[in-house]
Amino acid sequence: MMVYHKYRTPIPDKRIMYYYFYFMQERMNIFWKKCNNNTSPLTEDPILRDYKFTNVYRACDRVSQYLISNVIYKHIDGFTPEDMLLRILVFKIFNKIETWDYLEKTYGDICIEHFDVEEICRLLSNKQKSYPIFNNAYMMTGSHRRYDYLPSKHAKWLQMVKDEFIGQKVVNKILKADSMETVFNLMEQCSFVGGFLAYQYTIDFNYSPYVNFDENSFVKAGIGAIRGIKKCFKFVGNNYEDAIKYTYEHLDDLRNEFGLDSFKPLPGREPHLIDIQNCFCETDKYLRVKMPDLLVGNVRIKQRYKKSTTPIVYEFPPKWNISQNIFL
């Protein structure tokens, strides 16, 4: 357990923090109803009913599920560890299932020995004429004059991958890293990859069998999470990560205090730091509607909920040992 100096211990605003735990419990109830094909209304909460919110567990979201099932484990024996990290990174740069499927069909397997940036860019430029190739969930967080000569966002990203991730052997260094924080630092040094994306990519690598660190060993607060933390805490400690760790360490105590103690986790897996971080981002979105007077950054939710017609067959990294138990 993390030890805080008394005057630096994060101090939650209990009036607002209630909604963090309310969101976590109610959103997880929605998840289980979907899993069990419950025909009753998913929720009586009009905010959660009408707007799009991610799952409590990051790994349960549709894109993460596709990454785990199709990009990583579907053909795990057909690629080297270096190939697999490259595949994860390319998939996550676009963060869009349709873009990956398109590349698989038109270009073939993406791997170190088969990474023709010019050809991939040509294919994506053709695709982009009729369909967006990037998911709008993540934005390019930086720039580098080294790539200003390139004509498109995807060309800049892919050339960076070739020059830096492969050419400067960042991928090899990641496979030899001694901690999750080291992986984060290596990724943060890459062009266009700021702190938020570096952390997200680190978690994605950690889904694979080749990067194996405890998800509770390191966390980095993203912009959305910071907004949520500012709303939920009177004082965050030394940094926003302290507030995330404080929440993780006091999950049961705070749930009991708020009378929100019926949260049903994934089998044998309480939310980890990445999920706690994620829920602060989603709580910020929820509070924009519930308590619009809390003006911290954005003032509206951009995406409405649209029911998907494609069910998800949930799969998790085998090292978690939970996939076979999820519906029990």
Contacts in CASP RR format, 6 or more apart in sequence:
PFRMAT RR
TARGET T0000
AUTHOR 0000-0000-0000
METHOD contacts of the structure
MODEL  1
MMVYHKYRTPIPDKRIMYYYFYFMQERMNIFWKKCNNNTSPLTEDPILRD
YKFTNVYRACDRVSQYLISNVIYKHIDGFTPEDMLLRILVFKIFNKIETW
DYLEKTYGDICIEHFDVEEICRLLSNKQKSYPIFNNAYMMTGSHRRYDYL
PSKHAKWLQMVKDEFIGQKVVNKILKADSMETVFNLMEQCSFVGGFLAYQ
YTIDFNYSPYVNFDENSFVKAGIGAIRGIKKCFKFVGNNYEDAIKYTYEH
LDDLRNEFGLDSFKPLPGREPHLIDIQNCFCETDKYLRVKMPDLLVGNVR
IKQRYKKSTTPIVYEFPPKWNISQNIFL
1 249 0 8 1.000
2 242 0 8 1.000
2 245 0 8 1.000
2 246 0 8 1.000
2 249 0 8 1.000
4 10 0 8 1.000
4 237 0 8 1.000
4 242 0 8 1.000
4 246 0 8 1.000
8 237 0 8 1.000
8 238 0 8 1.000
8 242 0 8 1.000
9 237 0 8 1.000
9 246 0 8 1.000
10 233 0 8 1.000
10 235 0 8 1.000
10 236 0 8 1.000
10 237 0 8 1.000
10 242 0 8 1.000
10 243 0 8 1.000
10 246 0 8 1.000
11 233 0 8 1.000
11 234 0 8 1.000
11 235 0 8 1.000
12 232 0 8 1.000
12 233 0 8 1.000
12 234 0 8 1.000
12 246 0 8 1.000
12 247 0 8 1.000
12 254 0 8 1.000
13 231 0 8 1.000
13 232 0 8 1.000
13 233 0 8 1.000
13 234 0 8 1.000
14 257 0 8 1.000
14 258 0 8 1.000
16 231 0 8 1.000
16 232 0 8 1.000
16 287 0 8 1.000
16 291 0 8 1.000
16 294 0 8 1.000
17 232 0 8 1.000
17 233 0 8 1.000
17 254 0 8 1.000
17 258 0 8 1.000
18 258 0 8 1.000
18 260 0 8 1.000
19 232 0 8 1.000
19 283 0 8 1.000
19 286 0 8 1.000
19 287 0 8 1.000
19 290 0 8 1.000
19 291 0 8 1.000
20 232 0 8 1.000
20 247 0 8 1.000
20 279 0 8 1.000
20 280 0 8 1.000
20 283 0 8 1.000
21 254 0 8 1.000
21 255 0 8 1.000
21 258 0 8 1.000
21 260 0 8 1.000
21 263 0 8 1.000
22 258 0 8 1.000
22 260 0 8 1.000
23 48 0 8 1.000
23 53 0 8 1.000
23 279 0 8 1.000
23 282 0 8 1.000
23 283 0 8 1.000
23 286 0 8 1.000
24 56 0 8 1.000
24 260 0 8 1.000
24 263 0 8 1.000
24 271 0 8 1.000
24 279 0 8 1.000
25 255 0 8 1.000
25 260 0 8 1.000
25 262 0 8 1.000
25 263 0 8 1.000
26 43 0 8 1.000
26 45 0 8 1.000
26 48 0 8 1.000
27 48 0 8 1.000
27 53 0 8 1.000
27 55 0 8 1.000
27 56 0 8 1.000
27 282 0 8 1.000
28 55 0 8 1.000
28 56 0 8 1.000
28 263 0 8 1.000
28 264 0 8 1.000
28 265 0 8 1.000
29 43 0 8 1.000
29 264 0 8 1.000
30 42 0 8 1.000
30 43 0 8 1.000
30 48 0 8 1.000
31 55 0 8 1.000
31 56 0 8 1.000
31 60 0 8 1.000
32 38 0 8 1.000
32 264 0 8 1.000
33 40 0 8 1.000
33 42 0 8 1.000
34 42 0 8 1.000
35 314 0 8 1.000
35 326 0 8 1.000
35 327 0 8 1.000
36 327 0 8 1.000
41 49 0 8 1.000
42 48 0 8 1.000
42 49 0 8 1.000
43 49 0 8 1.000
47 286 0 8 1.000
47 289 0 8 1.000
47 290 0 8 1.000
48 286 0 8 1.000
49 305 0 8 1.000
50 304 0 8 1.000
50 305 0 8 1.000
51 285 0 8 1.000
51 289 0 8 1.000
51 301 0 8 1.000
51 303 0 8 1.000
51 304 0 8 1.000
51 305 0 8 1.000
52 301 0 8 1.000
52 303 0 8 1.000
52 304 0 8 1.000
52 305 0 8 1.000
52 306 0 8 1.000
53 282 0 8 1.000
53 285 0 8 1.000
53 286 0 8 1.000
53 305 0 8 1.000
54 61 0 8 1.000
54 278 0 8 1.000
54 281 0 8 1.000
54 282 0 8 1.000
55 61 0 8 1.000
56 271 0 8 1.000
56 275 0 8 1.000
56 278 0 8 1.000
56 279 0 8 1.000
57 266 0 8 1.000
57 269 0 8 1.000
57 271 0 8 1.000
57 275 0 8 1.000
58 64 0 8 1.000
58 203 0 8 1.000
58 274 0 8 1.000
58 275 0 8 1.000
58 278 0 8 1.000
59 65 0 8 1.000
59 68 0 8 1.000
59 207 0 8 1.000
59 316 0 8 1.000
59 317 0 8 1.000
60 266 0 8 1.000
60 314 0 8 1.000
62 97 0 8 1.000
62 308 0 8 1.000
62 312 0 8 1.000
63 95 0 8 1.000
63 96 0 8 1.000
63 97 0 8 1.000
63 135 0 8 1.000
63 137 0 8 1.000
64 204 0 8 1.000
64 207 0 8 1.000
65 312 0 8 1.000
65 314 0 8 1.000
65 315 0 8 1.000
66 97 0 8 1.000
66 100 0 8 1.000
67 88 0 8 1.000
67 91 0 8 1.000
67 92 0 8 1.000
67 204 0 8 1.000
67 207 0 8 1.000
68 207 0 8 1.000
68 315 0 8 1.000
68 316 0 8 1.000
68 317 0 8 1.000
69 313 0 8 1.000
69 315 0 8 1.000
70 100 0 8 1.000
71 87 0 8 1.000
71 88 0 8 1.000
71 91 0 8 1.000
71 100 0 8 1.000
72 84 0 8 1.000
72 87 0 8 1.000
72 88 0 8 1.000
72 207 0 8 1.000
72 208 0 8 1.000
72 317 0 8 1.000
73 315 0 8 1.000
73 317 0 8 1.000
73 318 0 8 1.000
76 84 0 8 1.000
76 209 0 8 1.000
79 87 0 8 1.000
79 109 0 8 1.000
79 111 0 8 1.000
80 111 0 8 1.000
80 112 0 8 1.000
81 175 0 8 1.000
81 208 0 8 1.000
81 210 0 8 1.000
82 112 0 8 1.000
82 171 0 8 1.000
82 172 0 8 1.000
82 175 0 8 1.000
83 110 0 8 1.000
83 111 0 8 1.000
83 112 0 8 1.000
84 208 0 8 1.000
84 210 0 8 1.000
85 171 0 8 1.000
85 174 0 8 1.000
85 175 0 8 1.000
85 205 0 8 1.000
85 208 0 8 1.000
85 210 0 8 1.000
85 211 0 8 1.000
86 110 0 8 1.000
86 111 0 8 1.000
86 112 0 8 1.000
86 115 0 8 1.000
86 161 0 8 1.000
86 165 0 8 1.000
86 166 0 8 1.000
86 171 0 8 1.000
87 110 0 8 1.000
87 111 0 8 1.000
88 201 0 8 1.000
88 204 0 8 1.000
88 205 0 8 1.000
88 207 0 8 1.000
88 208 0 8 1.000
89 161 0 8 1.000
89 165 0 8 1.000
89 201 0 8 1.000
89 204 0 8 1.000
90 100 0 8 1.000
90 103 0 8 1.000
90 110 0 8 1.000
90 158 0 8 1.000
90 161 0 8 1.000
91 100 0 8 1.000
92 200 0 8 1.000
92 201 0 8 1.000
92 204 0 8 1.000
93 157 0 8 1.000
93 158 0 8 1.000
93 161 0 8 1.000
94 100 0 8 1.000
94 133 0 8 1.000
94 134 0 8 1.000
94 135 0 8 1.000
94 154 0 8 1.000
95 134 0 8 1.000
95 135 0 8 1.000
95 137 0 8 1.000
95 138 0 8 1.000
96 132 0 8 1.000
96 133 0 8 1.000
96 134 0 8 1.000
96 135 0 8 1.000
98 131 0 8 1.000
99 124 0 8 1.000
99 127 0 8 1.000
99 133 0 8 1.000
99 134 0 8 1.000
102 123 0 8 1.000
102 127 0 8 1.000
102 133 0 8 1.000
103 110 0 8 1.000
103 120 0 8 1.000
103 123 0 8 1.000
103 124 0 8 1.000
106 123 0 8 1.000
107 119 0 8 1.000
107 120 0 8 1.000
107 123 0 8 1.000
108 114 0 8 1.000
110 120 0 8 1.000
112 166 0 8 1.000
112 171 0 8 1.000
115 161 0 8 1.000
115 162 0 8 1.000
115 166 0 8 1.000
117 155 0 8 1.000
117 158 0 8 1.000
117 159 0 8 1.000
117 161 0 8 1.000
117 162 0 8 1.000
120 158 0 8 1.000
121 152 0 8 1.000
121 154 0 8 1.000
121 155 0 8 1.000
121 158 0 8 1.000
124 133 0 8 1.000
124 154 0 8 1.000
125 152 0 8 1.000
125 154 0 8 1.000
127 133 0 8 1.000
128 152 0 8 1.000
128 154 0 8 1.000
133 154 0 8 1.000
134 153 0 8 1.000
134 154 0 8 1.000
138 196 0 8 1.000
138 197 0 8 1.000
138 200 0 8 1.000
140 153 0 8 1.000
140 157 0 8 1.000
140 192 0 8 1.000
141 192 0 8 1.000
141 193 0 8 1.000
141 194 0 8 1.000
141 195 0 8 1.000
141 196 0 8 1.000
141 197 0 8 1.000
142 191 0 8 1.000
142 192 0 8 1.000
142 193 0 8 1.000
142 194 0 8 1.000
143 191 0 8 1.000
143 192 0 8 1.000
144 160 0 8 1.000
144 191 0 8 1.000
144 192 0 8 1.000
146 163 0 8 1.000
146 191 0 8 1.000
147 155 0 8 1.000
147 156 0 8 1.000
147 159 0 8 1.000
147 160 0 8 1.000
147 191 0 8 1.000
150 156 0 8 1.000
150 159 0 8 1.000
156 191 0 8 1.000
156 192 0 8 1.000
157 192 0 8 1.000
160 190 0 8 1.000
160 191 0 8 1.000
160 192 0 8 1.000
164 170 0 8 1.000
164 190 0 8 1.000
164 191 0 8 1.000
165 171 0 8 1.000
165 190 0 8 1.000
170 186 0 8 1.000
170 187 0 8 1.000
170 189 0 8 1.000
170 190 0 8 1.000
173 186 0 8 1.000
174 183 0 8 1.000
174 186 0 8 1.000
174 187 0 8 1.000
174 205 0 8 1.000
174 211 0 8 1.000
175 210 0 8 1.000
175 211 0 8 1.000
177 183 0 8 1.000
177 186 0 8 1.000
177 211 0 8 1.000
179 213 0 8 1.000
179 217 0 8 1.000
179 218 0 8 1.000
180 202 0 8 1.000
180 206 0 8 1.000
180 213 0 8 1.000
180 214 0 8 1.000
180 215 0 8 1.000
180 217 0 8 1.000
180 218 0 8 1.000
181 217 0 8 1.000
181 218 0 8 1.000
183 202 0 8 1.000
183 205 0 8 1.000
183 206 0 8 1.000
183 211 0 8 1.000
183 213 0 8 1.000
184 195 0 8 1.000
184 198 0 8 1.000
184 199 0 8 1.000
184 202 0 8 1.000
184 218 0 8 1.000
184 220 0 8 1.000
185 198 0 8 1.000
187 193 0 8 1.000
187 197 0 8 1.000
187 198 0 8 1.000
187 201 0 8 1.000
187 202 0 8 1.000
188 194 0 8 1.000
188 195 0 8 1.000
188 198 0 8 1.000
190 198 0 8 1.000
193 201 0 8 1.000
195 220 0 8 1.000
195 222 0 8 1.000
196 220 0 8 1.000
196 222 0 8 1.000
196 223 0 8 1.000
198 220 0 8 1.000
199 219 0 8 1.000
199 220 0 8 1.000
199 222 0 8 1.000
199 274 0 8 1.000
202 211 0 8 1.000
202 218 0 8 1.000
203 215 0 8 1.000
203 274 0 8 1.000
205 211 0 8 1.000
206 212 0 8 1.000
206 213 0 8 1.000
206 215 0 8 1.000
207 317 0 8 1.000
208 317 0 8 1.000
209 317 0 8 1.000
209 318 0 8 1.000
209 319 0 8 1.000
212 319 0 8 1.000
215 272 0 8 1.000
215 273 0 8 1.000
215 274 0 8 1.000
216 248 0 8 1.000
216 272 0 8 1.000
216 273 0 8 1.000
218 273 0 8 1.000
219 241 0 8 1.000
219 244 0 8 1.000
219 245 0 8 1.000
219 273 0 8 1.000
219 274 0 8 1.000
219 276 0 8 1.000
219 277 0 8 1.000
220 241 0 8 1.000
220 277 0 8 1.000
221 229 0 8 1.000
221 239 0 8 1.000
221 240 0 8 1.000
221 241 0 8 1.000
221 243 0 8 1.000
221 244 0 8 1.000
221 277 0 8 1.000
221 280 0 8 1.000
222 240 0 8 1.000
222 277 0 8 1.000
222 281 0 8 1.000
224 280 0 8 1.000
224 281 0 8 1.000
224 284 0 8 1.000
225 240 0 8 1.000
225 244 0 8 1.000
225 277 0 8 1.000
225 278 0 8 1.000
225 280 0 8 1.000
225 281 0 8 1.000
225 284 0 8 1.000
226 240 0 8 1.000
226 280 0 8 1.000
227 280 0 8 1.000
227 281 0 8 1.000
227 284 0 8 1.000
227 296 0 8 1.000
227 297 0 8 1.000
227 298 0 8 1.000
228 280 0 8 1.000
228 281 0 8 1.000
228 283 0 8 1.000
228 284 0 8 1.000
228 287 0 8 1.000
228 296 0 8 1.000
229 236 0 8 1.000
229 240 0 8 1.000
229 243 0 8 1.000
229 244 0 8 1.000
229 280 0 8 1.000
230 236 0 8 1.000
230 296 0 8 1.000
231 283 0 8 1.000
231 284 0 8 1.000
231 287 0 8 1.000
231 291 0 8 1.000
231 294 0 8 1.000
231 296 0 8 1.000
232 243 0 8 1.000
232 280 0 8 1.000
232 283 0 8 1.000
233 243 0 8 1.000
236 242 0 8 1.000
236 243 0 8 1.000
237 243 0 8 1.000
243 280 0 8 1.000
244 273 0 8 1.000
244 276 0 8 1.000
244 277 0 8 1.000
244 280 0 8 1.000
245 273 0 8 1.000
247 254 0 8 1.000
247 276 0 8 1.000
247 280 0 8 1.000
248 271 0 8 1.000
248 272 0 8 1.000
248 273 0 8 1.000
248 276 0 8 1.000
251 270 0 8 1.000
251 271 0 8 1.000
252 261 0 8 1.000
255 261 0 8 1.000
255 263 0 8 1.000
265 271 0 8 1.000
266 316 0 8 1.000
266 322 0 8 1.000
266 326 0 8 1.000
267 322 0 8 1.000
267 325 0 8 1.000
267 326 0 8 1.000
267 328 0 8 1.000
268 322 0 8 1.000
268 325 0 8 1.000
269 320 0 8 1.000
269 322 0 8 1.000
271 279 0 8 1.000
284 296 0 8 1.000
284 298 0 8 1.000
285 301 0 8 1.000
287 294 0 8 1.000
288 294 0 8 1.000
288 298 0 8 1.000
288 299 0 8 1.000
288 300 0 8 1.000
288 301 0 8 1.000
289 301 0 8 1.000
292 299 0 8 1.000
314 323 0 8 1.000
314 326 0 8 1.000
315 323 0 8 1.000
316 322 0 8 1.000
316 323 0 8 1.000
316 326 0 8 1.000
END
